[in-house]
Amino acid sequence: MIAFPAGTRVWIAGGVTDMRCGMNSLALKIQQGLGRDPHSGEIFCFRGRKADVVKLLWFDGIGVSLYAKRLEAGKFVWPSSATGEAVAISAAQLGYLLDGIDWRNPRWTQKPKKMG
């Protein structure tokens, strides 16, 4: 996992996002849809319709980074929000989310296959 600075706020965008969106489109969604500043240093997470892809947008003070992750098995656990509001989680919960573990109640959604 990518090491984010301690104390960095993490926001999960409610609902689903078109995964064809790039940095500029996601930054616009952060400003208009979530009412947040994409250059604040906070991490913003977006999920695709199938729930197997997430994108993270993060400004580190030097530039904007866009990270994407796709699970080969299982789905990312996402809060349900009809209004599309953002949910704040901790950096530890983000680590669980990116590993495919239910961040609300840490457990595997799909156990990883043993290698070897």
N, CA, C and O atoms as a DFTB+ gen file, in Angstrom:
464 C
 N C O
     1  1       0.842      -1.185       0.000
     2  2       0.000       0.000       0.000
     3  2       0.882       1.241       0.000
     4  3       2.014       1.220       0.482
     5  1       0.349       2.302      -0.539
     6  2       1.037       3.583      -0.582
     7  2       0.985       4.189       0.809
     8  3      -0.058       4.163       1.462
     9  1       2.097       4.732       1.263
    10  2       2.147       5.337       2.592
    11  2       1.699       6.791       2.514
    12  3       2.396       7.637       1.954
    13  1       0.534       7.070       3.079
    14  2       0.031       8.433       3.139
    15  2       0.464       9.029       4.475
    16  3       0.651       8.286       5.437
    17  1       0.629      10.362       4.562
    18  2       1.029      10.983       5.834
    19  2       0.025      10.693       6.943
    20  3      -1.180      10.613       6.705
    21  1       0.542      10.538       8.152
    22  2      -0.326      10.277       9.308
    23  2      -1.294      11.440       9.481
    24  3      -0.928      12.602       9.299
    25  1      -2.518      11.117       9.831
    26  2      -3.525      12.139      10.079
    27  2      -4.217      12.664       8.835
    28  3      -5.044      13.571       8.923
    29  1      -3.891      12.107       7.680
    30  2      -4.541      12.547       6.451
    31  2      -6.004      12.119       6.469
    32  3      -6.308      10.960       6.750
    33  1      -6.907      13.045       6.172
    34  2      -8.330      12.710       6.132
    35  2      -8.638      11.981       4.839
    36  3      -8.104      12.307       3.779
    37  1      -9.503      10.995       4.944
    38  2      -9.889      10.179       3.798
    39  2     -11.399      10.300       3.622
    40  3     -12.157      10.142       4.579
    41  1     -11.827      10.579       2.406
    42  2     -13.248      10.710       2.101
    43  2     -13.643       9.681       1.057
    44  3     -12.969       9.527       0.038
    45  1     -14.739       8.977       1.313
    46  2     -15.305       8.030       0.348
    47  2     -16.519       8.709      -0.276
    48  3     -17.471       9.066       0.419
    49  1     -16.474       8.880      -1.587
    50  2     -17.611       9.469      -2.299
    51  2     -18.738       8.443      -2.343
    52  3     -18.530       7.312      -2.780
    53  1     -19.907       8.825      -1.902
    54  2     -21.055       7.921      -1.923
    55  2     -21.511       7.631      -3.342
    56  3     -21.312       8.438      -4.249
    57  1     -22.112       6.492      -3.520
    58  2     -22.617       6.121      -4.838
    59  2     -21.516       5.577      -5.733
    60  3     -20.466       5.148      -5.255
    61  1     -21.765       5.599      -7.038
    62  2     -20.793       5.081      -8.004
    63  2     -20.311       6.214      -8.893
    64  3     -20.987       7.230      -9.057
    65  1     -19.133       6.021      -9.459
    66  2     -18.502       7.011     -10.320
    67  2     -18.091       6.335     -11.615
    68  3     -17.697       5.169     -11.619
    69  1     -18.183       7.063     -12.704
    70  2     -17.722       6.572     -14.002
    71  2     -16.201       6.444     -13.948
    72  3     -15.501       7.447     -13.807
    73  1     -15.694       5.239     -14.059
    74  2     -14.257       5.003     -13.934
    75  2     -13.459       5.479     -15.147
    76  3     -12.235       5.349     -15.163
    77  1     -14.122       6.023     -16.152
    78  2     -13.405       6.642     -17.267
    79  2     -12.918       8.030     -16.890
    80  3     -12.111       8.619     -17.609
    81  1     -13.403       8.566     -15.758
    82  2     -12.997       9.899     -15.302
    83  2     -11.523       9.921     -14.955
    84  3     -10.991       8.974     -14.376
    85  1     -10.876      11.010     -15.315
    86  2      -9.472      11.224     -14.977
    87  2      -9.342      12.225     -13.847
    88  3     -10.309      12.510     -13.140
    89  1      -8.131      12.763     -13.678
    90  2      -7.859      13.690     -12.580
    91  2      -8.767      14.907     -12.591
    92  3      -9.350      15.264     -11.567
    93  1      -8.887      15.542     -13.744
    94  2      -9.664      16.782     -13.812
    95  2     -11.144      16.544     -13.537
    96  3     -11.769      17.327     -12.822
    97  1     -11.709      15.485     -14.088
    98  2     -13.123      15.184     -13.863
    99  2     -13.392      14.836     -12.404
   100  3     -14.395      15.266     -11.834
   101  1     -12.496      14.057     -11.799
   102  2     -12.674      13.700     -10.389
   103  2     -12.500      14.924      -9.499
   104  3     -13.230      15.080      -8.519
   105  1     -11.542      15.800      -9.824
   106  2     -11.362      17.031      -9.044
   107  2     -12.616      17.899      -9.110
   108  3     -12.998      18.517      -8.117
   109  1     -13.255      17.944     -10.277
   110  2     -14.499      18.698     -10.423
   111  2     -15.615      18.070      -9.589
   112  3     -16.412      18.789      -8.987
   113  1     -15.679      16.737      -9.546
   114  2     -16.675      16.049      -8.715
   115  2     -16.447      16.363      -7.238
   116  3     -17.401      16.517      -6.476
   117  1     -15.182      16.456      -6.841
   118  2     -14.858      16.779      -5.446
   119  2     -15.350      18.185      -5.118
   120  3     -15.959      18.404      -4.071
   121  1     -15.088      19.130      -6.007
   122  2     -15.492      20.520      -5.768
   123  2     -17.003      20.691      -5.797
   124  3     -17.586      21.253      -4.870
   125  1     -17.634      20.210      -6.852
   126  2     -19.061      20.463      -7.034
   127  2     -19.945      19.478      -6.279
   128  3     -20.931      19.878      -5.660
   129  1     -19.601      18.199      -6.327
   130  2     -20.450      17.184      -5.707
   131  2     -20.260      17.037      -4.221
   132  3     -21.225      16.844      -3.481
   133  1     -18.999      17.129      -3.770
   134  2     -18.716      16.919      -2.349
   135  2     -18.503      18.222      -1.588
   136  3     -18.510      18.233      -0.357
   137  1     -18.314      19.325      -2.319
   138  2     -18.097      20.609      -1.667
   139  2     -16.771      20.693      -0.941
   140  3     -16.652      21.417       0.048
   141  1     -15.771      19.962      -1.416
   142  2     -14.442      19.935      -0.782
   143  2     -13.414      20.497      -1.752
   144  3     -13.699      20.653      -2.940
   145  1     -12.227      20.799      -1.257
   146  2     -11.129      21.303      -2.075
   147  2     -10.219      20.141      -2.450
   148  3      -9.631      19.525      -1.561
   149  1     -10.079      19.815      -3.748
   150  2      -9.228      18.687      -4.135
   151  2      -7.744      18.931      -3.870
   152  3      -6.949      17.993      -3.927
   153  1      -7.356      20.179      -3.579
   154  2      -5.955      20.499      -3.289
   155  2      -5.703      20.675      -1.788
   156  3      -4.737      21.323      -1.387
   157  1      -6.571      20.097      -0.972
   158  2      -6.478      20.247       0.484
   159  2      -5.506      19.263       1.128
   160  3      -5.158      19.413       2.299
   161  1      -5.065      18.256       0.371
   162  2      -4.203      17.224       0.948
   163  2      -4.986      16.031       1.453
   164  3      -4.400      15.059       1.929
   165  1      -6.310      16.094       1.356
   166  2      -7.147      14.967       1.756
   167  2      -7.190      13.948       0.618
   168  3      -6.935      14.286      -0.538
   169  1      -7.512      12.707       0.953
   170  2      -7.607      11.630      -0.035
   171  2      -9.085      11.423      -0.344
   172  3      -9.915      11.343       0.561
   173  1      -9.401      11.337      -1.629
   174  2     -10.776      11.142      -2.066
   175  2     -10.866       9.830      -2.828
   176  3     -10.092       9.588      -3.755
   177  1     -11.815       8.980      -2.436
   178  2     -11.976       7.646      -3.021
   179  2     -13.273       7.570      -3.810
   180  3     -14.312       8.064      -3.372
   181  1     -13.196       6.947      -4.977
   182  2     -14.350       6.765      -5.849
   183  2     -14.423       5.305      -6.258
   184  3     -13.393       4.653      -6.434
   185  1     -15.640       4.788      -6.412
   186  2     -15.844       3.382      -6.760
   187  2     -16.606       3.265      -8.069
   188  3     -17.486       4.076      -8.358
   189  1     -16.265       2.253      -8.859
   190  2     -16.968       1.981     -10.099
   191  2     -18.266       1.229      -9.862
   192  3     -18.531       0.764      -8.753
   193  1     -19.064       1.113     -10.896
   194  2     -20.387       0.492     -10.808
   195  2     -20.322      -0.975     -10.371
   196  3     -21.163      -1.418      -9.588
   197  1     -19.345      -1.729     -10.860
   198  2     -19.239      -3.154     -10.519
   199  2     -18.627      -3.387      -9.142
   200  3     -18.602      -4.520      -8.661
   201  1     -18.138      -2.333      -8.508
   202  2     -17.547      -2.392      -7.165
   203  2     -16.235      -3.158      -7.123
   204  3     -15.789      -3.557      -6.047
   205  1     -15.605      -3.371      -8.280
   206  2     -14.313      -4.055      -8.271
   207  2     -13.153      -3.109      -8.585
   208  3     -11.996      -3.529      -8.596
   209  1     -13.460      -1.829      -8.842
   210  2     -12.437      -0.831      -9.158
   211  2     -12.642       0.394      -8.267
   212  3     -13.770       0.848      -8.077
   213  1     -11.548       0.926      -7.725
   214  2     -11.579       2.209      -7.017
   215  2     -10.493       3.106      -7.581
   216  3      -9.477       2.637      -8.095
   217  1     -10.728       4.410      -7.473
   218  2      -9.732       5.415      -7.822
   219  2      -9.598       6.354      -6.637
   220  3     -10.586       6.725      -6.004
   221  1      -8.352       6.735      -6.345
   222  2      -8.057       7.672      -5.269
   223  2      -7.393       8.894      -5.876
   224  3      -6.509       8.770      -6.723
   225  1      -7.817      10.071      -5.444
   226  2      -7.206      11.319      -5.876
   227  2      -6.606      11.976      -4.645
   228  3      -7.265      12.104      -3.613
   229  1      -5.332      12.399      -4.761
   230  2      -4.636      12.960      -3.608
   231  2      -3.653      14.015      -4.058
   232  3      -2.859      13.773      -4.968
   233  1      -3.691      15.184      -3.436
   234  2      -2.727      16.247      -3.677
   235  2      -1.715      16.217      -2.542
   236  3      -2.079      16.406      -1.381
   237  1      -0.440      15.978      -2.868
   238  2       0.600      15.822      -1.849
   239  2       1.380      17.092      -1.560
   240  3       2.372      17.060      -0.833
   241  1       0.940      18.214      -2.124
   242  2       1.652      19.472      -1.924
   243  2       2.525      19.828      -3.108
   244  3       2.908      20.985      -3.279
   245  1       2.841      18.843      -3.921
   246  2       3.667      19.058      -5.111
   247  2       2.830      18.888      -6.374
   248  3       2.965      19.650      -7.332
   249  1       1.975      17.888      -6.360
   250  2       1.141      17.603      -7.512
   251  2       0.005      16.669      -7.123
   252  3      -0.068      16.181      -5.995
   253  1      -0.870      16.436      -8.079
   254  2      -2.023      15.571      -7.860
   255  2      -1.675      14.162      -8.333
   256  3      -1.117      13.981      -9.415
   257  1      -2.008      13.172      -7.515
   258  2      -1.794      11.765      -7.869
   259  2      -3.137      11.083      -8.020
   260  3      -4.077      11.343      -7.269
   261  1      -3.208      10.203      -9.011
   262  2      -4.409       9.402      -9.238
   263  2      -4.002       7.944      -9.146
   264  3      -3.171       7.470      -9.922
   265  1      -4.592       7.236      -8.196
   266  2      -4.308       5.820      -7.995
   267  2      -5.550       5.014      -8.353
   268  3      -6.674       5.433      -8.078
   269  1      -5.340       3.875      -8.958
   270  2      -6.454       2.986      -9.289
   271  2      -6.119       1.586      -8.809
   272  3      -4.962       1.167      -8.847
   273  1      -7.136       0.866      -8.357
   274  2      -6.947      -0.526      -7.943
   275  2      -8.163      -1.324      -8.369
   276  3      -9.303      -0.890      -8.197
   277  1      -7.902      -2.505      -8.932
   278  2      -8.971      -3.423      -9.323
   279  2      -8.757      -4.728      -8.593
   280  3      -7.649      -5.265      -8.587
   281  1      -9.811      -5.247      -7.974
   282  2      -9.755      -6.538      -7.308
   283  2     -10.008      -7.636      -8.339
   284  3     -10.896      -7.510      -9.182
   285  1      -9.240      -8.692      -8.270
   286  2      -9.447      -9.841      -9.157
   287  2     -10.631     -10.676      -8.697
   288  3     -11.300     -11.313      -9.511
   289  1     -10.892     -10.676      -7.395
   290  2     -12.033     -11.410      -6.832
   291  2     -12.595     -10.578      -5.687
   292  3     -11.845      -9.893      -4.992
   293  1     -13.885     -10.632      -5.490
   294  2     -14.517      -9.873      -4.420
   295  2     -14.885      -8.473      -4.875
   296  3     -14.708      -8.112      -6.039
   297  1     -15.397      -7.697      -3.943
   298  2     -15.845      -6.339      -4.236
   299  2     -15.408      -5.409      -3.114
   300  3     -15.233      -5.828      -1.970
   301  1     -15.234      -4.137      -3.464
   302  2     -14.937      -3.130      -2.458
   303  2     -16.212      -2.807      -1.694
   304  3     -17.273      -2.636      -2.294
   305  1     -16.110      -2.724      -0.366
   306  2     -17.250      -2.394       0.481
   307  2     -17.410      -0.883       0.471
   308  3     -16.457      -0.146       0.723
   309  1     -18.614      -0.432       0.181
   310  2     -18.874       0.994      -0.002
   311  2     -20.115       1.396       0.762
   312  3     -21.078       0.631       0.810
   313  1     -20.120       2.583       1.365
   314  2     -21.341       3.031       2.050
   315  2     -22.432       3.338       1.033
   316  3     -22.145       3.823      -0.061
   317  1     -23.675       3.059       1.388
   318  2     -24.775       3.385       0.491
   319  2     -25.251       4.791       0.811
   320  3     -25.545       5.121       1.960
   321  1     -25.321       5.609      -0.225
   322  2     -25.746       6.986      -0.041
   323  2     -26.540       7.414      -1.260
   324  3     -25.987       7.558      -2.350
   325  1     -27.825       7.617      -1.079
   326  2     -28.684       8.035      -2.186
   327  2     -28.375       9.472      -2.602
   328  3     -28.562       9.837      -3.763
   329  1     -27.904      10.283      -1.660
   330  2     -27.626      11.683      -1.953
   331  2     -26.211      11.893      -2.488
   332  3     -25.885      12.995      -2.930
   333  1     -25.366      10.867      -2.458
   334  2     -24.003      10.989      -2.960
   335  2     -23.062      11.702      -1.998
   336  3     -22.007      12.187      -2.406
   337  1     -23.436      11.768      -0.732
   338  2     -22.581      12.434       0.251
   339  2     -21.326      11.626       0.514
   340  3     -21.297      10.411       0.317
   341  1     -20.291      12.316       0.962
   342  2     -19.024      11.663       1.279
   343  2     -19.031      11.179       2.723
   344  3     -19.675      11.767       3.591
   345  1     -18.300      10.093       2.959
   346  2     -18.157       9.520       4.291
   347  2     -16.676       9.575       4.658
   348  3     -15.829       9.147       3.875
   349  1     -16.360      10.097       5.837
   350  2     -14.974      10.163       6.292
   351  2     -14.585       8.844       6.961
   352  3     -15.334       8.303       7.774
   353  1     -13.398       8.335       6.604
   354  2     -12.857       7.133       7.243
   355  2     -11.416       7.415       7.645
   356  3     -10.841       8.423       7.233
   357  1     -10.840       6.545       8.434
   358  2      -9.454       6.706       8.865
   359  2      -8.503       6.104       7.837
   360  3      -8.926       5.365       6.948
   361  1      -7.229       6.422       7.962
   362  2      -6.222       5.856       7.070
   363  2      -6.146       4.336       7.232
   364  3      -5.906       3.621       6.258
   365  1      -6.350       3.838       8.457
   366  2      -6.347       2.392       8.685
   367  2      -7.515       1.733       7.961
   368  3      -7.357       0.667       7.365
   369  1      -8.686       2.363       8.012
   370  2      -9.844       1.831       7.305
   371  2      -9.621       1.861       5.799
   372  3     -10.085       0.966       5.093
   373  1      -8.917       2.877       5.292
   374  2      -8.575       2.919       3.870
   375  2      -7.690       1.735       3.505
   376  3      -7.857       1.136       2.443
   377  1      -6.752       1.396       4.382
   378  2      -5.902       0.233       4.142
   379  2      -6.728      -1.040       4.023
   380  3      -6.492      -1.857       3.132
   381  1      -7.698      -1.209       4.920
   382  2      -8.597      -2.367       4.836
   383  2      -9.366      -2.351       3.516
   384  3      -9.445      -3.360       2.815
   385  1      -9.930      -1.185       3.193
   386  2     -10.730      -1.064       1.974
   387  2      -9.907      -1.474       0.752
   388  3     -10.390      -2.235      -0.086
   389  1      -8.674      -0.982       0.641
   390  2      -7.841      -1.278      -0.520
   391  2      -7.402      -2.742      -0.572
   392  3      -7.048      -3.245      -1.639
   393  1      -7.424      -3.425       0.571
   394  2      -7.098      -4.857       0.599
   395  2      -8.325      -5.735       0.391
   396  3      -8.228      -6.961       0.437
   397  1      -9.483      -5.110       0.162
   398  2     -10.705      -5.878      -0.063
   399  2     -11.341      -6.396       1.213
   400  3     -12.114      -7.354       1.179
   401  1     -11.024      -5.774       2.332
   402  2     -11.568      -6.170       3.629
   403  2     -12.663      -5.174       4.003
   404  3     -12.529      -3.978       3.743
   405  1     -13.739      -5.658       4.608
   406  2     -14.824      -4.782       5.036
   407  2     -14.289      -3.830       6.106
   408  3     -14.017      -4.257       7.228
   409  1     -14.135      -2.549       5.774
   410  2     -13.539      -1.568       6.681
   411  2     -14.448      -1.236       7.862
   412  3     -13.973      -0.695       8.862
   413  1     -15.746      -1.546       7.773
   414  2     -16.671      -1.285       8.881
   415  2     -16.541      -2.357       9.958
   416  3     -16.720      -2.081      11.144
   417  1     -16.227      -3.587       9.534
   418  2     -16.073      -4.732      10.423
   419  2     -14.978      -5.593       9.793
   420  3     -15.272      -6.500       9.014
   421  1     -13.708      -5.310      10.131
   422  2     -12.604      -5.929       9.393
   423  2     -12.683      -7.450       9.270
   424  3     -12.510      -8.188      10.240
   425  1     -12.950      -7.887       8.045
   426  2     -12.927      -9.297       7.677
   427  2     -12.812      -9.334       6.154
   428  3     -13.180      -8.376       5.473
   429  1     -12.307     -10.427       5.634
   430  2     -12.141     -10.551       4.189
   431  2     -13.491     -10.667       3.504
   432  3     -14.365     -11.395       3.974
   433  1     -13.670      -9.953       2.394
   434  2     -14.855     -10.147       1.569
   435  2     -14.611     -11.309       0.610
   436  3     -15.553     -11.967       0.168
   437  1     -13.360     -11.553       0.297
   438  2     -12.936     -12.679      -0.534
   439  2     -11.524     -13.024      -0.074
   440  3     -10.619     -12.200      -0.213
   441  1     -11.315     -14.218       0.467
   442  2      -9.996     -14.576       0.973
   443  2      -9.022     -14.678      -0.210
   444  3      -9.363     -15.212      -1.265
   445  1      -7.798     -14.152      -0.012
   446  2      -6.819     -14.230      -1.097
   447  2      -6.382     -15.668      -1.345
   448  3      -6.336     -16.486      -0.427
   449  1      -6.067     -15.957      -2.586
   450  2      -5.594     -17.298      -2.927
   451  2      -4.165     -17.466      -2.425
   452  3      -3.367     -16.529      -2.459
   453  1      -3.854     -18.676      -1.959
   454  2      -2.500     -18.961      -1.489
   455  2      -1.598     -19.127      -2.699
   456  3      -1.938     -19.817      -3.660
   457  1      -0.449     -18.486      -2.632
   458  2       0.522     -18.562      -3.719
   459  2       1.475     -19.715      -3.441
   460  3       1.933     -19.896      -2.312
   461  1       1.771     -20.496      -4.478
   462  2       2.792     -21.540      -4.330
   463  2       2.318     -22.873      -4.067
   464  3       3.120     -23.797      -3.932
